[in-house]
Amino acid sequence: MKSVARRATNDDEETALARGPGFRAPLHPGCGRPDFGALCGSERFWDDSLSVRAGTAVREAKLASDPKRLQAQLEAAVPDIALTFRAMFGGILAYADGKPVASLSDVGLALKLVAEHQEALLKSKGAKRLQYEPDQPPSKSYIIVPPSLMRDTDRLHDWVLKSVECNKPSQKPRAKRSRN
């Protein structure tokens, strides 16, 4: 069968053409148009051929990686540590004593750790180096916390405490300058 190229008349048709022949998107309940996720403002972004369980898992992963939800989860896990938060680069950075200790983004919660702690956390299933985009290099100091650790608040507390300890301001007294 010969493929005939044709010009799409709107964004929905372009998206359908890009996905290939036979693609059938679910219809948006409000407007009746094909629902391609954010184009219609809906969170339903699966075509009907995918299983409901797969869609639910991805939707849960997306919700788990919402920076505001991660912030609430982090605050609940470490109530004894004074953390401050600032919006940065589309996500949130968590600070302790004025030093960054964690990155909260759509990629997940990533802790800033020294090399020995990085290696220990990377041994956990699901942990990996922070990488905001596939074409960017992985971070040398931030490790994404695996989902199993996010569910265990005691272990998460211990890892955040390690991050805070690693990033404390140095307590070395400064040498006084002589005025000559």
VODOVO-538383 format. One record per residue (C-alpha): residue in one letter; x negated, y, z negated. Coordinates in steps of 0.05 Angstrom, whole numbers, plus 32768, in hexadecimal, padded with zeros to 4 digits. Layout:
# residues N
code a, X X, Y Y, Z Z
...
This chain:
# residues 180
code m, X 8000, Y 8000, Z 8000
code k, X 7FE5, Y 8043, Z 8015
code s, X 7FE0, Y 8078, Z 7FE0
code v, X 7FFB, Y 80BB, Z 7FF8
code a, X 7FE0, Y 80F9, Z 7FD5
code r, X 8013, Y 812D, Z 7FC6
code r, X 8012, Y 816E, Z 7FA1
code a, X 8033, Y 816B, Z 7F5E
code t, X 8066, Y 81A1, Z 7F50
code n, X 805B, Y 81A9, Z 7F05
code d, X 8030, Y 8193, Z 7ECA
code d, X 805B, Y 8157, Z 7EBA
code e, X 8054, Y 813A, Z 7F00
code e, X 8009, Y 8147, Z 7F00
code t, X 8002, Y 8122, Z 7EBF
code a, X 802C, Y 80E7, Z 7ED9
code l, X 8003, Y 80E4, Z 7F19
code a, X 7FC2, Y 80E5, Z 7EF1
code r, X 7FDA, Y 80AA, Z 7EC7
code g, X 7FE5, Y 807F, Z 7F04
code p, X 801E, Y 805D, Z 7F29
code g, X 8053, Y 803D, Z 7EFF
code f, X 8048, Y 806A, Z 7EC3
code r, X 8089, Y 8078, Z 7E9F
code a, X 8088, Y 80AA, Z 7E67
code p, X 80C0, Y 80AB, Z 7E33
code l, X 80F3, Y 80E3, Z 7E3B
code h, X 80F3, Y 811C, Z 7E0A
code p, X 8135, Y 8118, Z 7DE2
code g, X 813F, Y 8163, Z 7DE4
code c, X 8132, Y 8176, Z 7E2C
code g, X 8136, Y 8132, Z 7E50
code r, X 80F4, Y 813F, Z 7E74
code p, X 80BA, Y 810D, Z 7E71
code d, X 8098, Y 8114, Z 7E2E
code f, X 804C, Y 811B, Z 7E33
code g, X 8040, Y 812C, Z 7DEA
code a, X 8030, Y 8175, Z 7DDF
code l, X 804E, Y 818B, Z 7E22
code c, X 8094, Y 8184, Z 7E05
code g, X 8081, Y 818F, Z 7DBC
code s, X 808E, Y 8148, Z 7DA6
code e, X 8061, Y 8118, Z 7D81
code r, X 807A, Y 80DE, Z 7DAB
code f, X 8041, Y 80D2, Z 7DDC
code w, X 8047, Y 8089, Z 7DEE
code d, X 8068, Y 806B, Z 7E2B
code d, X 809A, Y 8034, Z 7E1E
code s, X 806B, Y 7FFC, Z 7E32
code l, X 803F, Y 8006, Z 7DF5
code s, X 8051, Y 7FE4, Z 7DB4
code v, X 8070, Y 800B, Z 7D7C
code r, X 803B, Y 7FF2, Z 7D4C
code a, X 8002, Y 800E, Z 7D77
code g, X 8026, Y 8051, Z 7D7C
code t, X 8031, Y 8053, Z 7D30
code a, X 7FE8, Y 8043, Z 7D21
code v, X 7FCF, Y 807A, Z 7D4F
code r, X 8002, Y 80AB, Z 7D33
code e, X 7FEC, Y 8099, Z 7CEC
code a, X 7FA3, Y 80A3, Z 7CFF
code k, X 7FB4, Y 80E6, Z 7D1E
code l, X 7FD8, Y 80FB, Z 7CDE
code a, X 7FA0, Y 80E1, Z 7CB2
code s, X 7F6F, Y 810E, Z 7CD9
code d, X 7F97, Y 814E, Z 7CCF
code p, X 7F66, Y 817D, Z 7CAC
code k, X 7F9C, Y 8198, Z 7C7C
code r, X 7FB0, Y 8151, Z 7C67
code l, X 7F67, Y 813E, Z 7C5F
code q, X 7F5D, Y 817C, Z 7C33
code a, X 7F97, Y 8167, Z 7C06
code q, X 7F7D, Y 8120, Z 7C03
code l, X 7F36, Y 8138, Z 7BF2
code e, X 7F4F, Y 8167, Z 7BBC
code a, X 7F78, Y 812E, Z 7B9D
code a, X 7F3D, Y 80FF, Z 7B9D
code v, X 7F0D, Y 812F, Z 7B7C
code p, X 7F34, Y 815B, Z 7B4B
code d, X 7EF6, Y 8163, Z 7B1E
code i, X 7ECB, Y 8181, Z 7B55
code a, X 7ED5, Y 81CB, Z 7B66
code l, X 7EDB, Y 81CC, Z 7BB2
code t, X 7EEB, Y 8208, Z 7BDD
code f, X 7F03, Y 8203, Z 7C25
code r, X 7EF9, Y 822F, Z 7C62
code a, X 7F15, Y 8229, Z 7CA8
code m, X 7EDD, Y 821C, Z 7CD9
code f, X 7EDB, Y 8207, Z 7D22
code g, X 7F23, Y 81EE, Z 7D24
code g, X 7F1A, Y 81C6, Z 7CE4
code i, X 7F09, Y 81D3, Z 7C9B
code l, X 7EC7, Y 81D2, Z 7C76
code a, X 7EC6, Y 81BF, Z 7C2D
code y, X 7E93, Y 81E2, Z 7C00
code a, X 7E78, Y 81D3, Z 7BBB
code d, X 7E4E, Y 8208, Z 7B99
code g, X 7E4D, Y 822E, Z 7BDB
code k, X 7E2E, Y 81F4, Z 7C02
code p, X 7E54, Y 81CD, Z 7C37
code v, X 7E62, Y 8185, Z 7C21
code a, X 7E99, Y 816D, Z 7C51
code s, X 7EB7, Y 817A, Z 7C95
code l, X 7F02, Y 816F, Z 7C9D
code s, X 7F19, Y 816D, Z 7CE6
code d, X 7F45, Y 8146, Z 7D16
code v, X 7F0B, Y 8115, Z 7D19
code g, X 7F12, Y 8106, Z 7CCF
code l, X 7EF0, Y 8115, Z 7C8C
code a, X 7EA5, Y 8116, Z 7C93
code l, X 7E76, Y 811D, Z 7C58
code k, X 7E32, Y 813F, Z 7C5B
code l, X 7E00, Y 810E, Z 7C3E
code v, X 7DB5, Y 8103, Z 7C3A
code a, X 7D95, Y 80CB, Z 7C63
code e, X 7D98, Y 8094, Z 7C2E
code h, X 7DE1, Y 80A0, Z 7C1F
code q, X 7DF1, Y 80A5, Z 7C69
code e, X 7DD5, Y 8060, Z 7C75
code a, X 7DFE, Y 8043, Z 7C3B
code l, X 7E3F, Y 8062, Z 7C53
code l, X 7E32, Y 804E, Z 7C9C
code k, X 7E31, Y 8005, Z 7C85
code s, X 7E7C, Y 800C, Z 7C75
code k, X 7EAA, Y 7FF4, Z 7CAC
code g, X 7EC7, Y 8030, Z 7CD1
code a, X 7E92, Y 8063, Z 7CBB
code k, X 7E6D, Y 8087, Z 7CF1
code r, X 7E47, Y 80C7, Z 7CFE
code l, X 7E72, Y 8105, Z 7D09
code q, X 7E7B, Y 8115, Z 7D52
code y, X 7EAF, Y 8149, Z 7D64
code e, X 7EB0, Y 813A, Z 7DAF
code p, X 7E96, Y 80FD, Z 7DD4
code d, X 7E66, Y 8127, Z 7DFD
code q, X 7E46, Y 8147, Z 7DBF
code p, X 7E0D, Y 8128, Z 7D98
code p, X 7E1F, Y 8106, Z 7D55
code s, X 7E11, Y 812C, Z 7D15
code k, X 7DD1, Y 8120, Z 7CF0
code s, X 7DEE, Y 812E, Z 7CAC
code y, X 7E3A, Y 8122, Z 7CAD
code i, X 7E59, Y 80DC, Z 7CA9
code i, X 7EA3, Y 80CF, Z 7CB5
code v, X 7EC3, Y 80AD, Z 7C7A
code p, X 7EE4, Y 806B, Z 7C8F
code p, X 7F2F, Y 8061, Z 7C84
code s, X 7F24, Y 802B, Z 7C4E
code l, X 7EFD, Y 805D, Z 7C25
code m, X 7F31, Y 8093, Z 7C2F
code r, X 7F65, Y 8065, Z 7C0F
code d, X 7F38, Y 8056, Z 7BD2
code t, X 7F37, Y 8097, Z 7BAB
code d, X 7F04, Y 807E, Z 7B77
code r, X 7ED1, Y 806C, Z 7BAC
code l, X 7EE1, Y 80AC, Z 7BD4
code h, X 7ED5, Y 80D4, Z 7B94
code d, X 7E90, Y 80B3, Z 7B8C
code w, X 7E7C, Y 80C2, Z 7BD4
code v, X 7E93, Y 810B, Z 7BCF
code l, X 7E6B, Y 8111, Z 7B8E
code k, X 7E2E, Y 80F6, Z 7BB3
code s, X 7E38, Y 812A, Z 7BE9
code v, X 7E3E, Y 8162, Z 7BB6
code e, X 7DFF, Y 814A, Z 7B91
code c, X 7DD8, Y 8146, Z 7BD3
code n, X 7DEB, Y 818D, Z 7BE6
code k, X 7DE3, Y 81B1, Z 7BA4
code p, X 7DBB, Y 81F1, Z 7BA7
code s, X 7D74, Y 81E5, Z 7B91
code q, X 7D66, Y 81F7, Z 7B48
code k, X 7D1D, Y 8207, Z 7B54
code p, X 7D09, Y 824A, Z 7B37
code r, X 7CEF, Y 827A, Z 7B6B
code a, X 7CA8, Y 8291, Z 7B65
code k, X 7CA4, Y 82DB, Z 7B52
code r, X 7C82, Y 8308, Z 7B83
code s, X 7C4B, Y 8332, Z 7B6A
code r, X 7C4E, Y 837B, Z 7B7D
code n, X 7C0B, Y 8391, Z 7B94
